[in-house]
């Protein structure tokens, strides 16, 4: 089942990707300023090298000033034509950043919703094995072909409709290879397929074994899933749990497969997800100032990129999500840092967030209310 920690991780990854894209756009824009005031060897017009050098220096100074006026003050504005060209490049930069921010926001949702698709992929893999078993000329596989649980899968019109809607398909050659080299040699599977009239529990048990011990333990299959989705490794436990619950909950008299919801309340989770992304990015600089004020003996620009994002997200969550206790937020981001940041990040993040939370609570910037929380408004 999808949980809030998974959402926090996916939001962090989306913000990390967005910030890298923004940095790339910045350097592209600055290089563009250099380019338009550079000597063009292919130009047929007369060019003044020295003048171009002067304009390039002025253009870059103006560009840097626009992004950091305090650190890059200007003695005077450059000529109007330089300002016009540089402003045009800066406008293009901001348009690119806006598009990237929207793109990674949507991509973040897509990545979360992929969990449900891959859950369907694993369910369909069981049916693919069932289909391939009927084409094996060397072995009968009669018990597997007559598996009553898979019979429910096959008759479920809703399930087959979902497979079609989500375009769940497999490479037949891969399925054949996996069936031959992973499923057929397995001792538990062989015992099941040679058993005399297995009952419903035996039918279910062998499928649970195939899922737990063969599909999710096979390096070959898992490598293939990682090739399909870079986030497979982190989503894998959730998908495995959803498939296991499906098999556990199916009954002998069922007329359809008890499909599991990948979230208890996706609309609510989605709102949390998007708000966390938007709120963190909207006041990113303000949070960076908070971090800098508390990070004594640390240059904020030298703090690991993931640590900065984790800190900014945690501060955003403490301020904007009034029903989530501060300690829950801090503990969650400490756990995230263990998975995705440096070995020393846990202590660094814990100490910083404790101090920031205390200050913001005293200033009544952090206000918590709800069941089990003190309303300090």
N, C-alpha and C positions, 0 to 999 in steps of 0.2 A: 504493500500500500504506500502510495506517495505520501511523504511527510514534509513538514516545514523545513527540516534541515536540507533535504534534497532541493527544495525550492531556493533556499538561501545559497546553496552551492551553485545552482544553475544561474541565479542572478549575479553572483560573484563572477562566474565565468563570462557572462554576457558583458558585464562592466569592464572586465579585464580586456576582452576583445575590442570593445568600443574604445577604450583608452589607447590601446595600441594603434587602432585605426586613426584615431584623432592625432596621435603623435606623428604617424606617417603622413597624414594630410598636411600637418604643420610644416614638416621638412620639405614636402613637395612644393608647398606654397612659397617657402623661403627660397628654394632652388629656382623657382619660377621667376622671382624677383631678380636673382642673379642673372638668369638667362636673358631677360628682356633688356637688360642693360649691359650685355656682353657684346664683344666684337663678333660679327657674323661673317665668317669666311666666304659664305656663299652669296652674300648680298652684292648686288650690282651697284648700289648707291655708295657714295663717298661717306666714310665713317671717321669720326674723330675718336681715336682710341683713348686719349687722355680724358676727354669729356665723358665718354662712356664709363670709365673707371670712377670718375667723380660722382656721376649719377648713380652708379651701382652702390657706392658707399652710402650716399644719401638715402637711396631707396631701402637698403637693408636697415639703416639706422631708424628710418621712419617705420618700417615693418616691425622691428623689435620693440619700438616705443609703443606702438598700438597694442601690443600684447602684454607689455609690462612697463607702463609709464613711470613707475617709481624707480625701478632699477635702471631703466633706459631713458633718461630724460633727454629732451631735444632742446638745443640752443635756439633753433629756429626751424620753421617748417621748410621743407624743400620746395622747389619750383612746382607750380600747379600741375604740369604734365606728369611729373614723378608721382605726386600725391594721387592723381587720377588713376594711373596704372597700378600702383601698389594697392589702393583701395579696392580696385576691381578684383585683384588677386585675393585680397582678404575676404571680400564678399563671397567669392567662389569657395574659399576655404570653409566659411561658416555654413554655406549651403551643403557642402559635402559632409560636414560634421552633423548637421541636422538629419540628413538622410541616413547616415551611419547609425545615429542614435535610434532612429525609428526601426532601421533594419535589424539591429541586434535585440531590440525590444521584442519584435515579432519572432525573431529566431529563437529567443529564450522560451517563448510559449510553445513554439513548434517542438523544441527539444523535450519539453516536459510531456507534451502530448504523444511523442514518439513512444513513450513507455507503454501506452495502451496498444500501439501498433505491434511492438515487439512481443508483447504478451500474446497477441493473436498469431504472430509468426510461430511461436513455440507450440501453441495449440494445433496449428495447421501442420506442423512438422510431424506430429503424431499421426495425423491422417495421411500424410505423404508416405510415411513408413508402412502404414496399413495398405495403401495402394500398391507400393512396390512389392510387398510380400506376396501379393497375388500373381506377380509376374516371375517369381522365382521357380525355375523349372527343376532345380535340384532338391528343394525342400518344400514340404507341404504348407507349413505355417497355418494349419487349419484353426488352431486355437486363437491365434492372433487375428486371423481374418474374421473369426466369429466373435471377437471380443465385444461383449455387450455394451461396455462403456463407449467404445468407438462407434458402436451402432447408434447410440444416442447422438454422438457428434455428427454422424453422417446424415441423420434424419432431421437435424436442427436447421430449419430454413433460415432462421434469423442469423445463425452463426455463418452459414454459407454466404448469406447476403452481406455480412460484415467483411468476410474474406474478399468478396468481389468489390465491394465499395472501397476498401482500403488497398486494393490491388496487392493482396498477399499472395505472392507466387514464389516458387522455388525452382532452382536448376535441377532438372530430373537426374542428370548425371551425378551431381553432388549427392542427392538423396540416395541414389543407387549405391554409390561408393560408401556412404555412411552406414547404410543398412547392412551392406556386406561386411565391412571391416569393424564396425562398432557394435551394432545390434546383434547380428547373428552369432558372433563368437562368445557373447556374454553368457556365462553359466546360468544365471538366474532366468534369463530369457529362454535358454534351451530347456531348462527344467519345466518352465511354464508351458512351452509349446509342445512338449511331449507328455504333459500330464493328461490324465483321463477326466474329461468333462469338467474343466475348471468352473467354479461358480463366479457370481458377480464380484465378490470380494477379491478373488484371485485375479479377475480381469482388471479391477481397479489397481490392485497391488503391483501388478507388472508394469502398468503405465506410470505409477508413481516411481517405481524403480528406474524406468527408462529416463524419466525426467531428472531425477535427483542424481543418479549414479552414472548415467551415460551421456545424456545431452549436456547437462551443466558441468560435467567432469571431463568432457572430451576437449582436449586442446584444439583439435581440428575444427570442431563445430564452434567453439568459443572464438577462435581466431577469425573464422568466417563472419561471426556476428560483429566482432570489432571492426572488420573491414567495412561492414555495412553502416556502422555508427561508432564514431570516436568515443562517445560517452557510454558505450555498452558496459564497460567495467564497473562504472558507478551505478548504473541502472539495473545491472544484473540481479542483485539480491531482491529488488522489488519485483522484477518480472518473475523470478523463480518462485517467490512467495505467492504471487497471483495465480500462477499455474498450479502450484501445490494445493492452494485453497479450492480451486475449481474442481480438481480431482477428488479432494476430500469431501466436498459438499454434494457431489453428484449422487443421486439415489437410483436404485434399480428400476423404479417406476417413473423416472423423470422423462418428460417429453421434450425437454430442451436443456442445454448446458447451462449450469448456474454461473454465468459470466460474472466476474468480479469487477467492481468499479475501481479504477486506479487511484481515485481520491474519494474521501468521504463526502466532500462538498467542493467540487472543482470550481464552481463560480466564486466561492469564498476564497479558496486557495489562489485562484487566478487574480483576484482583486488584491490580495496580500502581495503576491508576486510582482505585479505591475507597479503597485504603489511603492514597494521597497526600491525597485529600480529607478522609478521617476523621482522619488523623494531624495534618494542618495545623490543622484546626478544633479538635481536642481540646486542643491546647496553644497556642492562638493568643495568649493573654495573655503566656505565658512567652516566646514568641518576640518579642513586641512589646517586652518588657523588654530582651532581648538587642539588638534593633535600636536602642532608645533609648540604651543604654549605649555603643554604638559610633558613633551618628550625632551626633557633636559639632557644636555650633552648629546643630542641626536639631531643630525641634519635631516629634516623631513624628506628632502630630495634623495637621501641615501637609504631611507627605509625601503625594504623590499616592496615591490609593486603590489603583491598580493596582500601584504600586511596593511598597506595604506587603504586598499579597498575594503578589507575586512573591518578595519577600524571605522571607516566612513559609514559602512552599512550598519554596524552596531550602533553608532551614535544616532543615525537616522531612525533606526528601529526604536531605540529608547525614547526618542522625542516624539515620533509620529504614531506609534502604535500603543495607545494608552492601556489596552487590556493585557499586554504582554509584560510580565514582571521583569524588572531590570536584571535580576539574577539569571532568569531564564535566557534572556538575550545574551548576556555576557558568557554564560556557559556554552550556549550554542556556537558562538563565534570562536571560542577557544577550541571547541571540537573541530570546527571547520579548519582552523589554523593548523591543527595537528595533521590533517590530511593534505593540505595544499600549500603550506608555507614552510619556513625554515625551522630547524630543530629548536632554536631559542625563541621562536615567535610566541609560544604559549605564555611564558612568563611575561614577556614584553607587552603583549596584548592585554593580558589579565590585569597587570598593574596599571596600564594606561586607562583602560576602560573603567576600572574601579574609581580612579581619581577623577576622571571626567564625569562619571555618573554622579558622584558625590557633589561636585561643584554645580552641575546643571540641576540637580534636585534642590539644592539650597537656593538657587536662583529662580526656582519654580519654572524652569524651562522644560524639565521632565515632569510630567504630571500623569500619575497612574490612577485609574479608576476601574471598577468592575468587581466581579465576585472575588473575594479573598484579597482585594487590593485596597490600599488606603487612598481615598479620594482627597488629594491635596490641592484642589483648585481654589 
